[in-house]
Amino acid sequence: MKNAFVFLIIFIFSIHIMHSQQRTREHGIEIGVIPTGTLNAITDVPGVKVGHTTLIKGDSIRTGVTAILPHGGNMFQEKVPAAIFVGNGFGKLAGITQVNELGNIETPVILTNTLSVPTAMNAVISYTLQQEGNDAVQSVNAVVGETNDSYLNDIRGQHVKQEDVIDAIQNAAEKNVQEGNVGAGTGTVCFGYKGGIGTSSRKLPEDLGGYTLGVIVQTNFGGVLQIAGVNVGRELNKFSFSNQLLNNVDGSCMIVVATDAPLDHRNLERLAKRAFLGLAKTGGIASNGSGDYIIAFSTAEGVRVPYKIEGDLLEAEVVPNDLMSPLFMAAIEATEEAILNSLFMAETTTGRNGNTIESLPLEKILPILKEHNAIKD
């Protein structure tokens, strides 16, 4: 009976923890004006899958891997148009030059920690070479992004292994909306609070194209936190350079934008640039030591690039310049909300050397937002 009672207490406590964090909109905070997709996640874009491997071991391993698959088929055989914009280049993003030279992505996109980029590249290469139909492939451009989680994680231990990356790819799902302390966001810090993985989406009305756009972020950067236009960092007197503990704002932010709008490389680059404005709207400053990158791709079947070309020309219908503005707006809004979701869904974490990063103090923040009419009743 005693053991059953203890189990019941643990179960109730676990349920409480599972439901203790709520997304931005669940608090009545609505970012922007464009409606969200069904899940309000990057996986609202048809075909996109997300998978995580979360590594929490002992008192110093707090890291992981997040995999984003533009579609569920053979990425090398059926590449997707893509572009990468560099907001600030203090980072180790693998694969960037070929993506921007040829205008496409041929592998899953992987996010992890800084010193695990080579491991993730090797894993993606092995995964691609072993896929059916890739027997003769001699070159693979693995796309791997990172942020530095060394405050909470024993990054020098290089605990991410190739099997962890493969596992994230293989467990990727179309309904995955896990956020906060998960995957590549397990050990990250944002605005002096616990950061992590966040996601959001926008669904354009039919008269503006009817396209879906989704964003997923790995947040690990600093600045002056703003939520729905309210300068929360100033209100809390906790912002970069406000005291000794917050003087180091370096970190990084990885932003991945997916859309089913048929776009070419040039307009995907323009789209990525607008997503960077979403980071600015949260108060991020793209500091000297912050690697801030936006990877944008289109999943539309009509613009995919086959590995084996039949004929001398590729034909594709793409969204014209004059109709890009709604997508620009969607990218800004979804990026802003994804970053906020990463904060709202993150939980207080203790890691390497006993370092502790607290989650957002919602008991202080929510009254501030109500005072500024930023919460919808």
Secondary structure, 3 states (H helix, E strand, C coil): CHHHHHHHHHHHHHHHHHHHCCCHHHHCCCCCCCCCCCCCCHHHCCCCEEEEEEEEECCCEEEEEEEEECCCCCCCCEEEEEEEEEEEECCCCECHHHHHHHCEECCCEEEEEHHHHHHHHHHHHHHHHHCCCCCCCCCCCCEEEEECCCCCCCHHHCCCCHHHHHHHHHCCECCCCCCECCHHHCCCEECCEECCEEEEEEECCHHHCCCEEEEEEEEECCECCCECCECHHHHHCCCCCCCHHHCCCCCEEEEEEEECCCCCHHHHHHHHHHHHHHHHHCCECCCCCCEEEEEEEECCHHHCEECCCCCCCCCCCCCCHHHCHHHHHHHHHHHHHHHHHHHHCCCCEECHHHCEECCCCHHHHHHHHHHCCCCCC
